Amino acid sequence: MITKEKMRLDLKWATRQRLQYIEIMAWYAGVVTRSDVARAFGLSDPAATKDLKLYSDLAPGNLAYNHGVFGFVPAHGFAAAFADLSPARALPVIAANLAVANGPYGDTLIYGLPTASLPLPVRLPSAHTLAAITRAIHGRRKLRVTYRSLSGRDNQEPRLLEPHTLVDTGLRWHVRAYSEDGCDFRDFVLSRIVDAECLDAPAESGGQYDDDWVEQVTLQLVPHSGLDPARRENLLLDYGASGEVIEVTVRRALLGYVLQRLAVDTTADHSLNPHANQLMLLNREEIEPFAAWAFR
């Protein structure tokens, strides 16, 4: 006998993506219609109806038809069967305006939820340069680059790198790579790489040898002592702290960027403006050796 669980496991990838869309749309928009599914995936109305029926068959009782909105709404006791509905997963999907099997859709809001982001300056290399970097990562090969460093070294001198990971700090992208010049792992800002060539030579030191990338530590943060008790309590709620300390586990190589992004007061005497730097670091002595550039 074929069970619903086995049917869920045997679903084709494209079908599963459509069922995930139905679930995200129903939960976060409050309703999903046949036209929503048809528009998001370029389907005919009968094909979209078939997907909605399949969802109801595989997750019975999750959705109920509401004649008032001509669509399906989450029923009482709704439980996700296909999608990760946690805000951390769902918000980037909604903001990117992607139904994972297709898209993007330009100005058409396939989730019906307007989003906005900060108009920050674009700090990215050319498509050809980025392709050389990503091909070197994917093929585990060496990369020859011309890099415009902010330090005093000769910016025209080629460097040999062995890149292993792309990193988005929220303000810029960089690549984590082994530098043959410095015999160590470093961060190279993508927008400062003006030329790159993916070589045939295989990389010899993978990311597993990058100790600062592999090892993790936990930041222990607390609301700034310069804030009044009500604001400190609200900050703990804001960051979802279970007690008096906000704990963030992070790779050692990313510590400085997290401190910078969270605007943590890293001064020894906590002398920064508490309204601009709302958090303080408790375990400064443990963290500073791995992110000295981020400390004041």
Buried (B, 14 or more C-beta within 10 A) or exposed (E): EEEEEEEBEEBEEEBBBBBBBBBBBBBBBEBBBBEBBBBBBEBEEEBBBBBBEBBBEBBEEBBEEBEEEEBBBBBEEBEBBBBEBEEEEBEEBBEEBBBBBBBEBEEEEBBBEEEEEEEEEEEEBEEEBBEBBBBBBEEBBBBBBBBEEEEEEEEEEEBBBBBBBBBEBEEBBBBBBBBBBEEEBBBBBBBBBBBBBBBEEEBEBEBEEBEBBEEEBEBBBBBBEBBEEEBBEBBBEEBEBEEEBBBBEBBBBBBBBBBBEBEBBBBEEBEBEBEEBBBBBBBBEEBBEBBEEBBE
